[in-house]
Amino acid sequence: QVQLVESGGGLVQPGGSLRLSCAASGSIFNFYVMGWYRQAPGKQRELVAAITSGDSTNYADSVKGRFTISRDSAKNTVYLQMNSLKPEDTAVYYCHAKEVGVLGVHYWGQGTQVTVSS
């Protein structure tokens, strides 16, 4: 059983920065893709950023140029560096991972709150 634990959320002013961390209980080499989703009240959950086992990355248009996803395999951790934060970025951010293989299991963290407000 894999567990994903997010940390780094909090309250930040517009224009500020936060770095989210997602620590996996197992080796991230077992995952085809890891990423971050977010969900604001009354809105659908959306993909923010993802990184594959081949180090290919993908970003939502709304965060491109401001957010950067990275991973540290030695620490089994994925990061999301968030710069130039906007109030529209306020949401619960969830870490996600999918194991390799056609029957690979999807895993979700419990979420961490990010609030951007003055």
Rosetta blueprint (number, residue, H / E / L):
1 Q L
2 V L
3 Q L
4 L E
5 V E
6 E E
7 S E
8 G L
9 G L
10 G E
11 L E
12 V E
13 Q L
14 P L
15 G L
16 G L
17 S L
18 L E
19 R E
20 L E
21 S E
22 C E
23 A E
24 A E
25 S L
26 G L
27 S L
28 I H
29 F H
30 N H
31 F E
32 Y E
33 V E
34 M E
35 G E
36 W E
37 Y E
38 R E
39 Q E
40 A L
41 P L
42 G L
43 K L
44 Q L
45 R L
46 E E
47 L E
48 V E
49 A E
50 A E
51 I E
52 T E
53 S L
54 G L
55 D L
56 S L
57 T E
58 N E
59 Y E
60 A L
61 D L
62 S L
63 V L
64 K L
65 G L
66 R L
67 F E
68 T E
69 I E
70 S E
71 R E
72 D E
73 S H
74 A H
75 K H
76 N L
77 T E
78 V E
79 Y E
80 L E
81 Q E
82 M E
83 N L
84 S L
85 L L
86 K L
87 P H
88 E H
89 D H
90 T L
91 A E
92 V E
93 Y E
94 Y E
95 C E
96 H E
97 A E
98 K E
99 E E
100 V L
101 G L
102 V L
103 L L
104 G L
105 V L
106 H E
107 Y E
108 W E
109 G L
110 Q L
111 G L
112 T E
113 Q E
114 V E
115 T E
116 V E
117 S L
118 S L
